[in-house]
Amino acid sequence: MIAFVSGPVAALAPDAAVVEVGGVGMAVQCTPATLARLRVGEPARLATSLVVREDSLTLYGFADDDERQTFELLQTASGVGPRLAQAMLAVHSPDGLRRAFAAGDEKALTAVPGIGKKGAQKLLLELKDRLGEPLRGAAPAPAPAGAPGWRDQLHAALVGLGYAAREADEAVAAVTPQAEATEGTPQVGQLLRAALQSLNRAR
């Protein structure tokens, strides 16, 4: 089990970061919100979860231990693999998921690509008591100045979640007023959630 990686960020992609650890570049799959906090050349520490398959070893990275634990708990539900668990964390924060499960909020779960109404109902039954109670006063950390452009990152994240480029374009346009009204650097994680909500309404 690789619990975390720590070192300078060597490269960033729409869905992954490369962290140099002891002279070795570790590719780590991350959500857009986590990637938005990283900058090439600067030190980073990511909590990680290693997913082992017959033909691959994939390292998933998270901003903190809470995200990692939530990622692993989500996969205890039948039909939830690492990609779907990561998509859930791309749309909702760990505390947002805890609130959704505590309230039995199907709509929040169906906002995640790949989860339909029946799937949401099944997940609510399986995971309601596993994620724990929502935390109080949790606030997302702001993205650092100089992070990659939010439009490009948001568009790439939506395409990576399975949306067509045209749908991604429309969703980016829909959240642009929100982003431009934000003081400082927009938080890509929040914009992604708003973009997914706009796409869900358009269906």
SULQUI-V498385 format. One record per pair of residues at least 4 apart in sequence whose C-alpha atoms are under 7 Angstrom apart, sorted by the first residue. I is the first residue (numbers start at 1). J is the second residue. D is the distance in Angstrom with one decimal. If there is no record, write none. Layout:
i=I j=J d=D
i=I j=J d=D
This chain:
i=1 j=50 d=6.4
i=2 j=48 d=6.4
i=2 j=49 d=6.5
i=2 j=50 d=6.4
i=3 j=47 d=5.9
i=3 j=48 d=5.2
i=3 j=49 d=6.5
i=4 j=45 d=6.9
i=4 j=46 d=5.5
i=4 j=47 d=4.2
i=4 j=48 d=4.8
i=5 j=21 d=7.0
i=5 j=45 d=5.7
i=5 j=46 d=5.5
i=5 j=47 d=6.7
i=5 j=48 d=6.9
i=6 j=21 d=6.4
i=6 j=44 d=5.7
i=6 j=45 d=4.3
i=6 j=46 d=6.5
i=7 j=19 d=5.9
i=7 j=20 d=5.4
i=7 j=21 d=5.5
i=7 j=43 d=5.1
i=7 j=44 d=5.6
i=7 j=45 d=6.7
i=8 j=19 d=5.8
i=8 j=20 d=5.6
i=8 j=41 d=5.5
i=8 j=42 d=5.1
i=8 j=43 d=4.0
i=8 j=44 d=5.9
i=9 j=18 d=5.9
i=9 j=19 d=4.6
i=9 j=20 d=6.3
i=9 j=39 d=6.5
i=9 j=40 d=4.8
i=9 j=41 d=5.2
i=9 j=42 d=5.8
i=9 j=43 d=6.1
i=9 j=44 d=6.5
i=10 j=18 d=5.4
i=10 j=19 d=5.6
i=10 j=20 d=6.1
i=10 j=40 d=5.6
i=10 j=41 d=6.0
i=11 j=17 d=5.8
i=11 j=18 d=5.1
i=11 j=40 d=5.8
i=12 j=16 d=6.2
i=12 j=17 d=4.5
i=12 j=18 d=6.4
i=12 j=40 d=6.9
i=13 j=17 d=6.1
i=14 j=153 d=6.0
i=14 j=156 d=5.6
i=14 j=157 d=6.1
i=15 j=29 d=5.9
i=15 j=30 d=5.7
i=15 j=31 d=6.4
i=15 j=32 d=6.8
i=15 j=157 d=6.8
i=16 j=27 d=6.6
i=16 j=28 d=5.4
i=16 j=29 d=4.3
i=16 j=30 d=5.2
i=17 j=27 d=5.8
i=17 j=28 d=5.3
i=17 j=29 d=6.6
i=18 j=25 d=5.7
i=18 j=26 d=5.3
i=18 j=27 d=4.5
i=18 j=28 d=6.1
i=19 j=25 d=5.5
i=19 j=26 d=5.2
i=19 j=27 d=6.6
i=20 j=24 d=5.4
i=20 j=25 d=4.4
i=20 j=26 d=6.1
i=21 j=25 d=6.2
i=21 j=26 d=6.8
i=27 j=59 d=7.0
i=28 j=59 d=5.1
i=28 j=60 d=5.2
i=28 j=61 d=5.5
i=29 j=59 d=6.2
i=29 j=60 d=4.6
i=29 j=61 d=5.7
i=30 j=34 d=6.1
i=30 j=35 d=6.3
i=30 j=60 d=6.1
i=30 j=61 d=5.2
i=30 j=62 d=6.4
i=31 j=35 d=6.3
i=31 j=86 d=6.8
i=31 j=90 d=5.3
i=32 j=36 d=6.0
i=32 j=90 d=6.7
i=32 j=157 d=6.4
i=32 j=188 d=6.4
i=32 j=189 d=6.0
i=33 j=37 d=7.0
i=33 j=188 d=5.5
i=33 j=189 d=4.1
i=34 j=62 d=6.4
i=34 j=63 d=5.6
i=36 j=143 d=5.5
i=36 j=147 d=6.0
i=36 j=188 d=6.4
i=37 j=143 d=4.7
i=37 j=144 d=5.7
i=38 j=44 d=6.9
i=38 j=147 d=6.9
i=39 j=147 d=6.1
i=46 j=61 d=5.6
i=46 j=62 d=5.4
i=46 j=63 d=5.6
i=46 j=64 d=6.7
i=47 j=61 d=5.6
i=47 j=62 d=5.1
i=47 j=63 d=6.4
i=47 j=64 d=5.5
i=47 j=65 d=5.8
i=47 j=68 d=6.5
i=48 j=59 d=6.5
i=48 j=60 d=5.4
i=48 j=61 d=4.4
i=48 j=62 d=6.1
i=48 j=68 d=6.5
i=49 j=59 d=5.8
i=49 j=60 d=5.2
i=49 j=61 d=6.6
i=49 j=68 d=6.7
i=50 j=57 d=6.9
i=50 j=58 d=5.8
i=50 j=59 d=4.6
i=50 j=60 d=6.3
i=51 j=57 d=5.9
i=51 j=58 d=5.2
i=51 j=59 d=6.3
i=52 j=56 d=6.3
i=52 j=57 d=4.8
i=52 j=58 d=6.6
i=53 j=57 d=6.2
i=62 j=67 d=5.9
i=62 j=68 d=5.8
i=63 j=67 d=6.8
i=64 j=68 d=6.7
i=65 j=69 d=6.0
i=66 j=70 d=6.1
i=66 j=94 d=7.0
i=67 j=71 d=6.1
i=67 j=94 d=5.9
i=68 j=72 d=6.3
i=69 j=73 d=6.1
i=70 j=74 d=6.1
i=70 j=94 d=6.2
i=70 j=131 d=6.9
i=71 j=75 d=6.7
i=71 j=85 d=5.7
i=71 j=86 d=6.7
i=73 j=131 d=6.9
i=74 j=80 d=6.7
i=74 j=85 d=5.9
i=75 j=80 d=5.0
i=75 j=81 d=5.6
i=75 j=82 d=6.7
i=75 j=85 d=6.5
i=77 j=123 d=6.8
i=77 j=126 d=6.1
i=77 j=127 d=6.7
i=80 j=84 d=5.9
i=80 j=85 d=6.4
i=81 j=85 d=6.2
i=82 j=86 d=6.0
i=83 j=87 d=6.1
i=84 j=88 d=6.2
i=85 j=89 d=6.5
i=86 j=90 d=6.1
i=87 j=91 d=6.4
i=87 j=112 d=6.6
i=88 j=92 d=6.0
i=88 j=112 d=5.9
i=89 j=93 d=5.7
i=89 j=94 d=6.7
i=90 j=189 d=6.8
i=91 j=112 d=6.3
i=91 j=192 d=6.6
i=91 j=193 d=4.9
i=92 j=96 d=5.3
i=92 j=97 d=5.9
i=92 j=193 d=6.9
i=93 j=97 d=6.3
i=94 j=98 d=6.3
i=95 j=99 d=6.2
i=95 j=134 d=5.3
i=95 j=135 d=6.2
i=96 j=100 d=6.1
i=97 j=101 d=6.1
i=98 j=102 d=6.0
i=98 j=131 d=5.9
i=98 j=132 d=6.6
i=98 j=133 d=6.2
i=98 j=134 d=5.2
i=99 j=103 d=6.0
i=99 j=134 d=5.6
i=100 j=104 d=5.9
i=100 j=105 d=4.9
i=100 j=108 d=6.4
i=101 j=105 d=6.3
i=101 j=124 d=5.9
i=101 j=128 d=5.1
i=102 j=128 d=6.2
i=104 j=124 d=6.3
i=105 j=109 d=6.9
i=106 j=110 d=6.2
i=106 j=117 d=6.9
i=106 j=120 d=5.6
i=106 j=121 d=6.6
i=107 j=111 d=6.4
i=109 j=115 d=6.7
i=109 j=120 d=5.7
i=110 j=115 d=5.1
i=110 j=116 d=5.4
i=110 j=117 d=6.3
i=110 j=120 d=6.3
i=111 j=196 d=6.3
i=111 j=197 d=6.2
i=111 j=200 d=6.0
i=113 j=161 d=6.7
i=115 j=119 d=5.5
i=115 j=120 d=6.2
i=116 j=120 d=6.0
i=117 j=121 d=6.3
i=118 j=122 d=6.2
i=119 j=123 d=6.2
i=120 j=124 d=6.1
i=121 j=125 d=6.4
i=122 j=126 d=6.3
i=123 j=127 d=5.8
i=124 j=128 d=5.3
i=127 j=131 d=6.6
i=142 j=187 d=6.3
i=143 j=147 d=7.0
i=143 j=185 d=6.5
i=143 j=187 d=5.8
i=145 j=185 d=6.3
i=148 j=153 d=6.8
i=149 j=153 d=6.3
i=150 j=154 d=5.8
i=150 j=188 d=6.1
i=151 j=155 d=6.0
i=151 j=172 d=6.6
i=152 j=156 d=6.1
i=153 j=157 d=6.1
i=154 j=158 d=6.3
i=154 j=188 d=6.5
i=154 j=192 d=6.3
i=155 j=159 d=6.3
i=155 j=168 d=5.5
i=155 j=169 d=6.8
i=155 j=172 d=6.6
i=156 j=160 d=6.0
i=157 j=161 d=6.2
i=158 j=162 d=6.6
i=158 j=163 d=5.7
i=158 j=168 d=5.8
i=159 j=163 d=4.8
i=159 j=164 d=6.1
i=159 j=165 d=6.2
i=159 j=168 d=6.5
i=163 j=167 d=6.1
i=163 j=168 d=6.3
i=164 j=168 d=6.2
i=165 j=169 d=6.1
i=166 j=170 d=6.3
i=167 j=171 d=6.2
i=168 j=172 d=6.1
i=169 j=173 d=6.2
i=170 j=174 d=6.2
i=171 j=175 d=6.5
i=171 j=195 d=5.0
i=171 j=198 d=6.5
i=171 j=199 d=6.4
i=172 j=176 d=6.1
i=172 j=195 d=6.6
i=174 j=195 d=6.9
i=175 j=179 d=6.3
i=175 j=191 d=6.5
i=175 j=194 d=6.7
i=175 j=195 d=6.1
i=176 j=180 d=6.1
i=177 j=181 d=6.1
i=178 j=182 d=6.5
i=179 j=186 d=5.6
i=182 j=186 d=6.0
i=187 j=191 d=6.4
i=188 j=192 d=6.0
i=189 j=193 d=6.4
i=190 j=194 d=6.4
i=191 j=195 d=6.0
i=192 j=196 d=6.1
i=193 j=197 d=6.2
i=194 j=198 d=6.3
i=195 j=199 d=6.3
i=196 j=200 d=6.1
i=197 j=201 d=6.2
i=198 j=202 d=6.3
i=199 j=203 d=6.6
